[in-house]
C-alpha cells in the first residue's frame, strides 16, 4: 500500500509538471460537435501564429500537430481517459503554446477527473446538451447537463451556446469562480459569408462557438474564420458523396450522418440537407447502424421511429447487431418499408439498395459510426465523388 501511494504521488507530480509547461489548455465537451469544434479552434489558433497540439476522440482518435499534420492514436483495448497524460506529455515535449483537447469521458466521475485532475483547462467549451449515453449520463437533459458541469474547474472561462445554458452550469460556475460566456446563434453572422465557404459542411453553432473562443483570445473573427477553412474535416463529420461507380448510381446522394448518433442530432442533419435542397424529389433511404454495445441508443431510435419523428424516410435499412430485432418491433408501428441486412459488406448493401429503388434517392447513414458505418464511409470515399454542401 505504501509503495502504491508513493507511485501515485510521483505520477501526480509528474502530471502537474507537464500541465504547467503548456501555457494554454482548452477542453471541449458536450454531446455532439466536439471533434469539429476542437479542429476549428485549433485551426484558428494556428492561423494566429500559435503552436497548437490538438486531440480528437470521435469516430477516429487523432493527434493534430502544430503543422496541421495528423496521426491516428493507436489504442489497445478500450479507450481510457488516462490517454490524456500522453497528450500532455507530447504537448510538453513539443513546447506548444496551446493544447486543444476533446474530452472523452461519459461517466460523471470520468468527466470530472479528465477535466479537473488531468488537463485543468483555462477554457472549457460545452457544445450542447442532448440525450445520449443515457446508461452513463442519465435519461433527462438536466442529468446530462449535470455530468458536463463536472468538467468545470476553478477560475475557468466556459463557452456555451445561449440555448444550452442550464442552471447547473450557472450554479457550478459560481462555486468555482468561473465565468460563463453565452454564445448567441447570431453572434458572428457577419463572418458567415463567402469567405468561409470551406466551412459550409459545418453546423453554424460549431462555427460560432469556435469564433467566440478565438475572439476571446484576441483574434479577429474574420481572420479566425479564414484560418478555420484550413481545418481538415473529422472522419465522422457530415459528408456527402454522389456519382457512385460501384454499382453505378450516378444520380444518388450518400450522406454520412453516422456520427450524429442519436435522433435529435440526426434531425439537425436532415434540416441542413433540406436547406441545401438535397432531399427534393428523391426517395429518402435511411441506413440505421445498430451497435450491440449501444443498447440504450437502439431504444432511443426505436422510440423516435415508432413515434413518427422521421416521416421523410420512406425506406429504412437496419444493419448491425440489433437489425432483425428493430425490424421485427418497428413493423407493428410504421408504414415505412423495412429491411434487415445485419452483416452485409458495403458492396452488397449498395447492390441491394439499387434493386429496391430505381428512381433518384438520397441515402442517409444514421445511428453509429462503428462497424458497418465506418465500412460504408470508407467505401463511399473510395467509389464516390465528394459533394460540397
Number of C-alpha atoms within 10 A of each C-alpha: 6 7 8 9 10 11 11 12 12 12 13 13 11 13 19 16 14 20 22 14 18 22 13 17 22 26 26 27 27 22 21 21 24 25 28 28 29 28 25 30 30 31 29 29 23 23 18 15 10 15 20 27 28 27 26 25 19 21 18 16 20 19 19 22 20 23 11 18 9 14 11 13 13 10 10 6 6 5 13 13 16 12 14 20 18 12 19 25 18 17 24 21 12 16 15 19 20 23 30 26 31 26 27 23 21 22 17 19 12 20 22 20 17 23 27 16 16 20 26 24 27 18 22 26 27 27 23 22 25 21 21 25 19 20 13 15 20 18 15 13 17 17 18 25 25 19 24 26 24 20 29 30 25 18 17 19 22 24 22 25 21 13 12 17 19 16 13 17 22 15 12 18 21 14 12 14 14 21 18 18 18 17 22 16 16 11 15 19 11 9 18 17 11 9 13 18 15 17 23 14 17 20 17 16 21 22 22 24 27 29 28 23 25 23 16 14 10 10 18 14 21 17 17 26 30 19 20 25 18 18 20 16 17 19 20 22 20 20 22 25 22 21 19 22 13 15 15 14 20 14 13 20 24 24 24 25 28 28 24 24 24 23 23 16 19 20 15 13 18 18 13 16 17 12 10 11 11 18 18 14 11 16 19 21 22 22 28 27 28 29 22 13 10 17 16 17 23 24 13 18 22 16 14 15 18 16 12 14 14 16 12 15 19 14 20 19 21 25 26 21 20 20 22 16 12 21 19 12 12 17 14 9 11 14 12 18 13 17 18 20 18 18 15 14 13 18 15 13 18 20 14 14 18 16 9 9 12 10 12 15 22 23 26 23 27 24 28 25 26 16 15 25 28 21 15 22 23 14 17 26 16 13 16 21 17 17 14 13 18
